[in-house]
Amino acid sequence: MLRKIKLKISEKLNPKSNVLFEKLKNKEVIDSLNEIYKNSNNEQKKYKSLLIDGGYYNLNYYYRLQLLRTALKSKTIKEYAFVWDCNLNTCKNLLKAIGIKNISSLSGSFDKEISLKAENLLKNINSKKDIININLPYNIPGTLLYDTILKRQRCATVNIKDKNLKEYIYKFLYSIKFAEKLINYSKPDLLALSHCKSYQCSPLAWLASKKGISTIVLGNEFNILRLWKISKPNDIYSGIGHPVGKDFKRFSEVNKSKLRSVGKKYIFDRISGNTSDLSGRYAFQGKRKKLSELDLYPKGKKIVAIYSACFFDFPHTYGMKRFIDMLDWLKLTIEKASENRDVLWLLKPHPMEKWYGGVKLTDLIDRKLPENIILIPYDYSGQDIINLADALVTFHGTSAIEYSVMGKPVLVPDRGWYHDCGFVLYPKSREDYENLLTSRWYELVNVEKAKLNAELFSGIFFGIPKWQEGAFFPDESNEDYLRKKLPNF
């Protein structure tokens, strides 16, 4: 993150020399990307126009992009790309280096008409719910605007008194207009995006799907290539490529058994600190304090962990309906959990909150917690917490898969990326969630059935086909490491 900030500053100070410096550093990677494309004999005929998101300056992403371009290679396909309003020259240079010449830029001159629209929208915002319910062009959901504002503010909840609020709205409206022009100009039948949640990408993903243009998001969660498709507007709330409940029916019992074995092994490796993905390393690797130091062994009480979230990291990614944001959820959860005296609740920060920066869980606990809720310091062992706790409450953390595979009940408050897959307790409503927190909800979970479903989900999600064996992408948060690894990947 610090590297990207430095890059942005240096590009503004001396754009030409910085682009040249980045080009020299990336030369080996660029050469390897061009080899991938040059050596392909593909000649597909389905797609005639490809619109490419070239604004995400990450070499891992460009590798994934090159795989897609190679698969779509033909003599007749027309390629168009766009760059964002950051890392502008660096990304343009990189796109040209891999053979893409037709490039548009989100960065443009001031638009007075859009500024007036932003000002009029701002006048009607008197609460956070007003942003959620805002009327945007093409019926773009207000949640997409809310999340981009929250990301810019890096807070736990949107501050509607922020002096920059008009600017954030302006940028989002400007991006909508840019997306409209871009689609009309390039007339794509396929759109390739790095993300579907950002002010640069959300409007384009929404408009493309409304117009029936297939969209591929070139993801890389947990160091595995994940290309997922948006066919209709609400697909945007898939968040990442993941299995859904109906996928389980596609496998024979023999294959289910094999997948469960793979899934179980992965989770045990992960909890033991033997996986290489960024979130796994922060959750389970490194020197951590032992939970035994806190002497948490209450007699006659269940121990239930509450895993917090990265508050400003697009809370509506999976279609949150019952809460305004993660802070709204956390406040309610603490309030209702405090009423359940049969449980000792362990409130745990998100393992990557220091990596993300911005607001932390400790910043939000502005008063003494009830005696049956204990805030676990950031530097305590994630493995110890799983071993000690009897059950878990999380919004949509990977921890739900981990706990379920370990045979421990999990409660989620709202929809996510696994709520329909048979290994978590999914309430009927916000009120139902409140009531469950004050009850022995963990007794309602069929632990054995949940365990089998979680192992299967884990096998499908974390597993890769045998022909891709060993194809784990390098950590994309470290550009220098990528420059060493990608040329021979």
Disulfide bonds with the S-S distance in Angstrom:
none
